């Protein structure tokens, strides 16, 4: 006749064999679960924080560019909140100045689209119209470069003596690409190329 083992038997055997008792293992799993939930919490979108970002004077809705093209964006970058802070901390030893700059930012948004030669004129015209709308909203034009195969514009938003946002718009026939970059937060224009090199944004590294 097979004997029936009780929970207390299993606990006592585990303790004798040097294996943690069931209660101890349960506590360990609960601790692990608690740590995991805490880490996941860092990546959970804070809807209130997103709303606050959209209300920031340096914020621009880069997805407005979607209506310019039939195809979806080939590059989408949305770096903000905990992820932006993590990148800043990771840069601290390699480039302390960049780390300090990133800590002052609230978000980096990028959209890039493939551009055919026939689309260049239309995209350049829409870029110009978008730039005018930024000027009407209080943005200041600081760079406007138009060539046969390239059109780049840069806008800054200021509050007092501080720059609170930047927008770079670019269409390039030779690279077959249209790009919009929005950086939200306190910016030093003289060091903006650091961000371009860090995230491999060629349109920023040119300026």
N, C-alpha and C positions, 0 to 999 in steps of 0.2 A: 504494500500500500504506500503510495507516494505521500510524503509529508508536505504540509503546507507551511511556507515560510512567510513570516509576518514582516511588516516594515521594520519593527524593532530588531528582528534577526538580521536583516540586511544592514542596518546601521551598525550593529555591534560587530558584524563580520568585516565591514569596510574599515572600521576603526582598528580592528585587530591586524588587518593586512596592510595597514599604513596608507589606505586609500581614503581620501576625504569623505566624510559622511554625506548623505544625501542633502541634509540641511545646509552644509557648508558649500556644496556645489551649487545649490539653488541660490545661495547668497552671492556667490561669485558671478553667476549668470545675471542676477539682478543688477549687480554693480556694473558688469559689462554693458548690459542693456541701457542702463542709465547714462553711461559715458557715450554710447553710440547715439542715443537720442539727443544728448547735448551737442555732439558734433554735427549731427544732421540739422540741428536748430540753427547753426551758423549759415546754412545754405538755404533755409526756408525763406521765400520772398516775404518781405514785410510790406504789405500793401499800403500801409500808412506812409512808410518811408518812400515808396514809389510815388505816391501822390505828392509828397513834399518835394521830391526831385522835379516833378513836372511843373511845380510852382516856382522853382528856382529861376531867377532872371537869366542865368547862363544856359538854361536847358532849351534844346530845339528838338522837335519831333523828326528824327532822321528818316522815319518810315514814310514820311510824305514823299520821299524820292521814289517809292515803289510805283507810284502812278505814272512815272516817266517812262517806264520800260515794260515790255510784255513778259519778260522773264524775271524770275526771282533773283534776289541779290546773290552774288557768288561769294561774298564775304559779309558776315554779320558779327560784329563785336559789341558786347554789352558788358563792360567791366565796371562794377560799382560795389559799394558796401563792403562786406567782409572780404570778398575776393580782391578788391582793389587794395585793401589794407594788407592782405596776405602777400600780394605782389610787392608792395612797398617794403614790407619787412624782409622779404627774400632778397631785395636789392640793397639792403642796408650796408652790407660789408663790401659788396662789389662797387657800388656807386652811392655813397651816402647822400650826395646832393640830389640825385634822382629820387631816392627814398623820401627825403624831406618834401620834395615837390609833389610826389604821388600822394603823400599823406594829406596835402592841402586840397586834393581834388575830391570831387563827389562822384563823378562818373566819366567814362570814356566810351563814346558810341561811334561805331563806324559802319558804313554800308558801302559796298562796291558792286558794280554791275558791269557785265561785258558790254562792249560798245562796238558796233560795226561802223565802217566808214560812212555809210549812209545815215547813221544815227547821230553823227557828230554835230551837225548843224542844229538839229532839233534839240539835242541835249544841252548844247551850249546856250541856246536861247532860253531854255527852261532854267538853267543855272543862273542866267542873268536876271530873269524874273524873280527867282527865289531870293537872290541877293537884294533886289529892290524891296521885297517884303521884309527882309531883315532890317534894312535901313529904316523903313517905316516903323518898325517895332523898337527902334532905339539902338540898333547895332551900328558900329562904326567900321567903315571899310578901311583896312590898313594895307592890303595888297590886292592889286587887280592886274593880272598879266594875261594878255591875249596875243596869241601867235596863230599861225596858220593851222598848226596841228595840236595846239594846247591852249587851254583856258583855265586859269586858276584864280580864285578869289579867297581872301581871308577877312574875317570879320571878328571884332572884339566887342564884348559887352562890359561896361565899367560901372562901378558904384563908388562914387568918391574918387579916391586915388588908387583903388584896387580893381584889377581885372577879374571879373567873375565868370567869364565864359568865352569860348572861342569856337568859331565855325570855319572850316576849310572846305571849299567846294572845288572840284577839279574834274575836267574831262580831257582825255589825252587820246588822240587818234592813233599815234604810234604804239601806245601801250594797249589800245583797244579797251579802255576802262573809264568808267565814271565813278567818282568817289565823293562821299560826304563824311566829314569827321566833326563831331561835337565833343568838346571837352568842357565839363562843368566843374567850376571851383576856382580857387585862387591860382592864377597862372602867371609865370614869368615868361614873357614872349622870347626873351633872349635864350632861354633854355628849352624851348619847345622841341628842338631837334632831338633832345634826349628821349622824349616820349616816342618820337618817330622811330628812332633806332631800337628802343626797347621792344616795341610792339611790331616792328617791321612795317611801319606806315610810310611808304616812300613819299607820299604827298606832303607829309610833315617834315621829313628830313630835307626836303628841297628848300624849305623856308628858313 
